[in-house]
Structures are given as structure tokens and as C-alpha cells.
Amino acid sequence: MANEIGAAIGTALKIGTTAVAGLTSIGGLELSADTIDITTLDVADGYRTFIQGLKDAGEVSISGFFDAGDTTGQQALLTAFESGTETAMSIVFPTTIGYTWSFNAIVTGFSTGAELEDAVTFESTLKVSGKPTLAASGT
């Protein structure tokens, strides 16, 4: 893999092994961790001390142009929303970058919009469940 900084063109969001069509934006994973306060009464310098708590991979927001014919991509997102089922997903970056995020998620939002003199759009929100992995594509 080239492992270079590259343009986003060619990045895909996959539900299972199928790319979702018509995307114009894929938000990134938002890794964060809770903190646990372990400050004691005998703290010498008056500053709180912490340890890391549970981690959360956040949400992935996607948007694009609505394509009712994308029965294995956009429609699969809507089906996953209706079922509430955790689903395998991935964000595949272009080969110039050569990496893929793999994760399980539940679909927590799906909407469509229509504006005068614009194409019909859709948006969806994916709540990452468990630990995501970032690995070189093809591994």
C-alpha cells in the first residue's frame, strides 16, 4: 500500500460487503473515553487525578443523494434501522491511502430531504457498537 495522504474521492461506506451509493459525505469515527476521578484527600498539589474509563467509538454520519434503486445499500440502511440489528460496516479509503475502518453499528437515524432546484438527499446516522479496527486494506 502507498500509505500516503490522499484525496477523499473513492472513499466508500459499506454495509456488509456492499457499498452505499450516492454518498457525498462520510463522517469519521469519534473515539473518546470516559474519565474516572481517583483524587484522594491527601493530594499534594491540589489537582485532581484521573484514569481512563470506558471507551466509545461514537457515531458516523453519512449523507448523499437519495437513490431508491440502491436496494443493497441505502435501502439496507433503512432496513437495519427498522430492525435495530447490529450490522457489520466499513469505511474503505482509496488505495492511495490503503486503510479501512471496520466496525459494527446500529442505524439510529435515516432521513430524506427535498429542496427546490436540488436533488433529493438522504442522511443516516450509525452508532458504532464495540471496538472498531483500522487496518491496511486487504488484511
PAVEX-646068 format. One record per residue (C-alpha): residue number from 0; residue in one letter; x, y, z. Coordinates in steps of 0.25 Angstrom, whole numbers, plus 2048, in hexadecimal, padded with zeros to 3 digits. Layout:
% PAVEX-646068
+-----+---------+-----+-----+-----+
! num ! residuo !   x !   y !   z !
+-----+---------+-----+-----+-----+
! NUM !       A !   X !   Y !   Z !
...
+-----+---------+-----+-----+-----+
***
This chain:
% PAVEX-646068
+-----+---------+-----+-----+-----+
! num ! residuo !   x !   y !   z !
+-----+---------+-----+-----+-----+
!   0 !       M ! 800 ! 800 ! 800 !
!   1 !       A ! 805 ! 80E ! 7FD !
!   2 !       N ! 800 ! 813 ! 80B !
!   3 !       E ! 800 ! 822 ! 807 !
!   4 !       I ! 7F7 ! 82E ! 809 !
!   5 !       G ! 7ED ! 82E ! 7FE !
!   6 !       A ! 7E0 ! 834 ! 7F9 !
!   7 !       A ! 7D3 ! 82E ! 7FF !
!   8 !       I ! 7CE ! 82B ! 7F1 !
!   9 !       G ! 7CB ! 81C ! 7F0 !
!  10 !       T ! 7C9 ! 81A ! 7FF !
!  11 !       A ! 7BD ! 811 ! 801 !
!  12 !       L ! 7B4 ! 80D ! 80D !
!  13 !       K ! 7B0 ! 7FE ! 80C !
!  14 !       I ! 7A5 ! 7F7 ! 813 !
!  15 !       G ! 7A9 ! 7E9 ! 814 !
!  16 !       T ! 7B1 ! 7E8 ! 807 !
!  17 !       T ! 7A8 ! 7F1 ! 7FE !
!  18 !       A ! 7AC ! 800 ! 7FC !
!  19 !       V ! 7A1 ! 80A ! 7FF !
!  20 !       A ! 79E ! 812 ! 7F2 !
!  21 !       G ! 79D ! 821 ! 7F1 !
!  22 !       L ! 7A5 ! 826 ! 7FD !
!  23 !       T ! 7AB ! 834 ! 7FD !
!  24 !       S ! 7B0 ! 833 ! 80C !
!  25 !       I ! 7B5 ! 829 ! 816 !
!  26 !       G ! 7B7 ! 82E ! 824 !
!  27 !       G ! 7C3 ! 828 ! 82B !
!  28 !       L ! 7C3 ! 81F ! 837 !
!  29 !       E ! 7C3 ! 827 ! 844 !
!  30 !       L ! 7CB ! 81F ! 84E !
!  31 !       S ! 7CB ! 824 ! 85C !
!  32 !       A ! 7CC ! 81F ! 86B !
!  33 !       D ! 7C5 ! 822 ! 878 !
!  34 !       T ! 7CE ! 826 ! 883 !
!  35 !       I ! 7CD ! 821 ! 892 !
!  36 !       D ! 7D1 ! 82B ! 89D !
!  37 !       I ! 7DB ! 824 ! 8A6 !
!  38 !       T ! 7DF ! 830 ! 8AE !
!  39 !       T ! 7E2 ! 82D ! 8BD !
!  40 !       L ! 7E1 ! 836 ! 8C9 !
!  41 !       D ! 7F0 ! 836 ! 8CA !
!  42 !       V ! 7F2 ! 83C ! 8BC !
!  43 !       A ! 7FF ! 845 ! 8BE !
!  44 !       D ! 7FD ! 84F ! 8B3 !
!  45 !       G ! 7EE ! 851 ! 8B3 !
!  46 !       Y ! 7EC ! 84C ! 8A5 !
!  47 !       R ! 7E2 ! 840 ! 8A2 !
!  48 !       T ! 7E8 ! 833 ! 89C !
!  49 !       F ! 7E1 ! 82A ! 893 !
!  50 !       I ! 7E1 ! 81D ! 88C !
!  51 !       Q ! 7DB ! 819 ! 87F !
!  52 !       G ! 7CD ! 813 ! 87F !
!  53 !       L ! 7C4 ! 80C ! 875 !
!  54 !       K ! 7C7 ! 810 ! 866 !
!  55 !       D ! 7BD ! 814 ! 85C !
!  56 !       A ! 7BF ! 814 ! 84D !
!  57 !       G ! 7B4 ! 81E ! 84B !
!  58 !       E ! 7AB ! 820 ! 83E !
!  59 !       V ! 7AD ! 820 ! 82F !
!  60 !       S ! 7A4 ! 82A ! 828 !
!  61 !       I ! 7A3 ! 828 ! 819 !
!  62 !       S ! 79B ! 830 ! 80E !
!  63 !       G ! 799 ! 830 ! 800 !
!  64 !       F ! 78F ! 82F ! 7F4 !
!  65 !       F ! 783 ! 826 ! 7F6 !
!  66 !       D ! 783 ! 81A ! 7ED !
!  67 !       A ! 777 ! 811 ! 7EF !
!  68 !       G ! 77D ! 807 ! 7E5 !
!  69 !       D ! 789 ! 805 ! 7EF !
!  70 !       T ! 782 ! 7F9 ! 7F5 !
!  71 !       T ! 78E ! 7F3 ! 7FB !
!  72 !       G ! 794 ! 800 ! 801 !
!  73 !       Q ! 78B ! 80B ! 804 !
!  74 !       Q ! 77F ! 802 ! 806 !
!  75 !       A ! 787 ! 7F9 ! 80E !
!  76 !       L ! 78A ! 804 ! 818 !
!  77 !       L ! 77B ! 807 ! 819 !
!  78 !       T ! 778 ! 7F8 ! 81B !
!  79 !       A ! 783 ! 7F8 ! 826 !
!  80 !       F ! 77D ! 804 ! 82D !
!  81 !       E ! 76F ! 7FD ! 82D !
!  82 !       S ! 775 ! 7F0 ! 833 !
!  83 !       G ! 77E ! 7F6 ! 83D !
!  84 !       T ! 788 ! 7EC ! 839 !
!  85 !       E ! 797 ! 7EE ! 83B !
!  86 !       T ! 79E ! 7ED ! 82D !
!  87 !       A ! 7AC ! 7EC ! 828 !
!  88 !       M ! 7B0 ! 7F8 ! 821 !
!  89 !       S ! 7BD ! 7FE ! 81C !
!  90 !       I ! 7C3 ! 80B ! 817 !
!  91 !       V ! 7CD ! 808 ! 80B !
!  92 !       F ! 7D6 ! 813 ! 808 !
!  93 !       P ! 7DC ! 814 ! 7FA !
!  94 !       T ! 7E8 ! 80B ! 7F6 !
!  95 !       T ! 7F2 ! 817 ! 7F7 !
!  96 !       I ! 7EF ! 817 ! 806 !
!  97 !       G ! 7ED ! 808 ! 807 !
!  98 !       Y ! 7E5 ! 807 ! 814 !
!  99 !       T ! 7D7 ! 802 ! 819 !
! 100 !       W ! 7CF ! 805 ! 825 !
! 101 !       S ! 7C7 ! 7F8 ! 829 !
! 102 !       F ! 7BC ! 7F9 ! 833 !
! 103 !       N ! 7AF ! 7F4 ! 838 !
! 104 !       A ! 7A4 ! 7FF ! 839 !
! 105 !       I ! 795 ! 801 ! 83B !
! 106 !       V ! 78E ! 80B ! 832 !
! 107 !       T ! 788 ! 815 ! 83B !
! 108 !       G ! 783 ! 81F ! 830 !
! 109 !       F ! 77E ! 81F ! 822 !
! 110 !       S ! 778 ! 82B ! 81B !
! 111 !       T ! 775 ! 831 ! 80D !
! 112 !       G ! 774 ! 83F ! 808 !
! 113 !       A ! 76F ! 847 ! 7FC !
! 114 !       E ! 772 ! 855 ! 7F9 !
! 115 !       L ! 76E ! 85E ! 7ED !
! 116 !       E ! 778 ! 85D ! 7E2 !
! 117 !       D ! 781 ! 852 ! 7E9 !
! 118 !       A ! 781 ! 843 ! 7E8 !
! 119 !       V ! 77A ! 83A ! 7F3 !
! 120 !       T ! 784 ! 837 ! 7FE !
! 121 !       F ! 785 ! 82E ! 80A !
! 122 !       E ! 78D ! 82D ! 817 !
! 123 !       S ! 78F ! 822 ! 820 !
! 124 !       T ! 796 ! 821 ! 82E !
! 125 !       L ! 79D ! 814 ! 832 !
! 126 !       K ! 7A1 ! 811 ! 841 !
! 127 !       V ! 7AD ! 809 ! 842 !
! 128 !       S ! 7AC ! 7FD ! 84B !
! 129 !       G ! 7B8 ! 7F7 ! 851 !
! 130 !       K ! 7C7 ! 7F9 ! 84D !
! 131 !       P ! 7CA ! 7FE ! 83F !
! 132 !       T ! 7D6 ! 7FA ! 837 !
! 133 !       L ! 7DF ! 802 ! 82E !
! 134 !       A ! 7E7 ! 7F9 ! 825 !
! 135 !       A ! 7EE ! 7F9 ! 818 !
! 136 !       S ! 7E4 ! 7F5 ! 80D !
! 137 !       G ! 7E5 ! 7E7 ! 809 !
! 138 !       T ! 7E9 ! 7E2 ! 816 !
+-----+---------+-----+-----+-----+
***
